[in-house]
Amino acid sequence: MNRDEIKTSVLNRLARIAPEIDPSQIDPDADLRRQIDLDSMDYLNLMIALSKQFKIDIPETDYPKLATLNGCVDYLSSIIL
């Protein structure tokens, strides 16, 4: 798996949680919760979905590192690549 595949996976998870979003319109450096209006439960569901998909533990203390699309890709890449 490479960074592009990780990014695609994150976008797919986001689209499942918030089907009204257009993944192509997501600013990779903007806060996801603000940008696509994710509430705290949706954000938690995203973290759980990513943990399950990549078979990793994402501690709650690391959630701020995954606040943006690029942050998600960087964090996940550092663990699984």
N, C-alpha and C positions, 0 to 999 in steps of 0.2 A: 504494500500500500504506500502511496506517495502523498504529498501535500494536497495535490489537486483532488485525489480520491477522498481524502479526509474532508476537504472543503465541501465536496459534493454530498458526502454523507451528512454533514452538519446541516446543510441547506435542506436536504430531504427530511431530516428530523424536524427542522423548523416548520417546513411546509405541512407536516402531519399535525403538528401542534397548533399551528395558526394557518389554516388552509386559505385564508383570505389574502395572504401576502404574496407578492411577486418576488421570488428569490433573486431575480436578476436586478431588482431595484435596491437590494440591500447594500448599504455602504459598509465595506468591510472593517472600517475603523470607528464606526459609530456604535454607541451603546445599543445592544439588541433590544433590551427591555423598553427603552424610550422610542427607538426607531420603529418597531413594529407593535408597540403597545402590548407587550407581554406582561401579564400580572405575575405576582410571585409564584403562584401555583403552576402557571405555564412554564416559567423559568425553571422551577424545580423539576417539572416533568421532562424538560429538555436535558437537564443534568443527569437524571435517572436514565433516560433513553440513551444518552451518549455513554454512560457507564456500562450499560448492558450491551450495547452494540460493540464497543471496543474492549469489553471484558476487563475493565480497569475500575479502580476505586477513585472517585473524585471527592476528596474531602471538602466539606462545606467551607473551610477556610480558603480553598482554592477557587471558589466560585467567582470572585472578582477578576481572576485571571482570564475567565471565559466570558467576559462581559461583551466582547465584540466578536465578530466573525473571525477576524485575524487572530484574536486572542484564543479563540477555540482551536483554531488550526495550529497555532504555535504550541499551545499546551498539549494537545493530543499528539502532535508530531514529536514533541520532546519525550513522550512516554512510549509511544509505540513504534517509532522509527529507529 
